[in-house]
Structure formats: structure tokens, C-alpha cells
Amino acid sequence: SYQILCEKYPSFRERSKNVDLVVEISLQPWKVF
């Protein structure tokens, strides 16, 4: 979830570097279908 991501990457800059990861996480609910 996004909260776990925030814990792993506290700084916004680090999260920005991992945009692909963010996209993958945000798309996870859709992969169920």
C-alpha cells in the first residue's frame, strides 16, 4: 500500500525516483480483474 511505500521511502525525492513502483502499486487493485 501507499503507506508502506512512505515508510520505505520517507523522502518525496526517493518516492519520485520510484515512480514505476508507485504506478505498479496503484495498479495492483486493477490486476485482480
Distance bins in CASP14 RR format, pairs under 12 A and 6 or more apart:
PFRMAT RR
TARGET T0000
AUTHOR 0000-0000-0000
RMODE 2
METHOD distances of the structure
MODEL  1
1 7 0 0 0 0 1 0 0 0 0 0 0
1 8 0 0 0 0 0 1 0 0 0 0 0
1 22 0 0 0 0 0 1 0 0 0 0 0
1 25 1 0 0 1 0 0 0 0 0 0 0
1 26 0 0 0 0 1 0 0 0 0 0 0
1 28 0 0 0 0 1 0 0 0 0 0 0
1 29 0 0 0 0 0 1 0 0 0 0 0
2 8 0 0 0 0 0 1 0 0 0 0 0
2 9 0 0 0 0 0 1 0 0 0 0 0
2 15 0 0 0 0 1 0 0 0 0 0 0
2 18 0 0 0 0 0 1 0 0 0 0 0
2 21 0 0 0 0 0 1 0 0 0 0 0
2 22 1 0 0 1 0 0 0 0 0 0 0
2 23 0 0 0 0 0 1 0 0 0 0 0
2 24 0 0 0 0 0 1 0 0 0 0 0
2 25 1 0 0 1 0 0 0 0 0 0 0
2 26 1 0 0 1 0 0 0 0 0 0 0
2 28 0 0 0 0 0 1 0 0 0 0 0
2 29 0 0 0 0 0 1 0 0 0 0 0
3 9 0 0 0 0 0 1 0 0 0 0 0
3 10 0 0 0 0 0 1 0 0 0 0 0
3 25 0 0 0 0 0 1 0 0 0 0 0
4 10 0 0 0 0 0 1 0 0 0 0 0
4 15 0 0 0 0 0 1 0 0 0 0 0
4 21 0 0 0 0 0 1 0 0 0 0 0
4 22 0 0 0 0 0 1 0 0 0 0 0
4 25 0 0 0 0 1 0 0 0 0 0 0
4 28 0 0 0 0 0 1 0 0 0 0 0
5 11 0 0 0 0 0 1 0 0 0 0 0
5 12 0 0 0 0 0 1 0 0 0 0 0
5 14 0 0 0 0 1 0 0 0 0 0 0
5 15 1 0 0 1 0 0 0 0 0 0 0
5 16 0 0 0 0 0 1 0 0 0 0 0
5 17 0 0 0 0 0 1 0 0 0 0 0
5 18 1 0 0 1 0 0 0 0 0 0 0
5 19 0 0 0 0 0 1 0 0 0 0 0
5 20 0 0 0 0 0 1 0 0 0 0 0
5 21 1 0 0 1 0 0 0 0 0 0 0
5 22 1 0 0 1 0 0 0 0 0 0 0
5 23 0 0 0 0 0 1 0 0 0 0 0
5 24 0 0 0 0 0 1 0 0 0 0 0
5 25 1 0 0 1 0 0 0 0 0 0 0
5 26 0 0 0 0 1 0 0 0 0 0 0
5 28 0 0 0 0 0 1 0 0 0 0 0
6 12 0 0 0 0 1 0 0 0 0 0 0
6 14 0 0 0 0 0 1 0 0 0 0 0
6 15 1 0 0 1 0 0 0 0 0 0 0
6 18 0 0 0 0 0 1 0 0 0 0 0
6 22 0 0 0 0 0 1 0 0 0 0 0
6 25 0 0 0 0 0 1 0 0 0 0 0
7 14 0 0 0 0 0 1 0 0 0 0 0
7 15 0 0 0 0 0 1 0 0 0 0 0
8 14 0 0 0 0 1 0 0 0 0 0 0
8 15 0 0 0 0 1 0 0 0 0 0 0
8 17 0 0 0 0 0 1 0 0 0 0 0
8 18 0 0 0 0 1 0 0 0 0 0 0
8 21 0 0 0 0 1 0 0 0 0 0 0
8 22 0 0 0 0 0 1 0 0 0 0 0
8 25 0 0 0 0 0 1 0 0 0 0 0
9 15 1 0 1 0 0 0 0 0 0 0 0
9 16 0 0 0 0 1 0 0 0 0 0 0
9 17 0 0 0 0 1 0 0 0 0 0 0
9 18 1 0 0 1 0 0 0 0 0 0 0
9 19 0 0 0 0 0 1 0 0 0 0 0
9 21 0 0 0 0 1 0 0 0 0 0 0
9 22 0 0 0 0 1 0 0 0 0 0 0
9 25 0 0 0 0 0 1 0 0 0 0 0
11 17 0 0 0 0 1 0 0 0 0 0 0
11 18 0 0 0 0 0 1 0 0 0 0 0
12 18 0 0 0 0 0 1 0 0 0 0 0
12 19 0 0 0 0 0 1 0 0 0 0 0
12 22 0 0 0 0 0 1 0 0 0 0 0
13 19 0 0 0 0 0 1 0 0 0 0 0
14 21 0 0 0 0 0 1 0 0 0 0 0
14 22 0 0 0 0 0 1 0 0 0 0 0
15 21 0 0 0 0 1 0 0 0 0 0 0
15 22 1 0 0 1 0 0 0 0 0 0 0
15 23 0 0 0 0 0 1 0 0 0 0 0
15 25 0 0 0 0 0 1 0 0 0 0 0
16 22 0 0 0 0 1 0 0 0 0 0 0
18 24 0 0 0 0 1 0 0 0 0 0 0
18 25 0 0 0 0 1 0 0 0 0 0 0
19 25 0 0 0 0 0 1 0 0 0 0 0
19 26 0 0 0 0 0 1 0 0 0 0 0
20 26 0 0 0 0 0 1 0 0 0 0 0
20 27 0 0 0 0 0 1 0 0 0 0 0
21 27 0 0 0 0 0 1 0 0 0 0 0
21 28 0 0 0 0 0 1 0 0 0 0 0
22 28 0 0 0 0 0 1 0 0 0 0 0
23 30 0 0 0 0 0 1 0 0 0 0 0
23 31 0 0 0 0 0 1 0 0 0 0 0
24 30 0 0 0 0 0 1 0 0 0 0 0
24 31 0 0 0 0 1 0 0 0 0 0 0
25 31 0 0 0 0 0 1 0 0 0 0 0
27 33 0 0 0 0 0 1 0 0 0 0 0
END
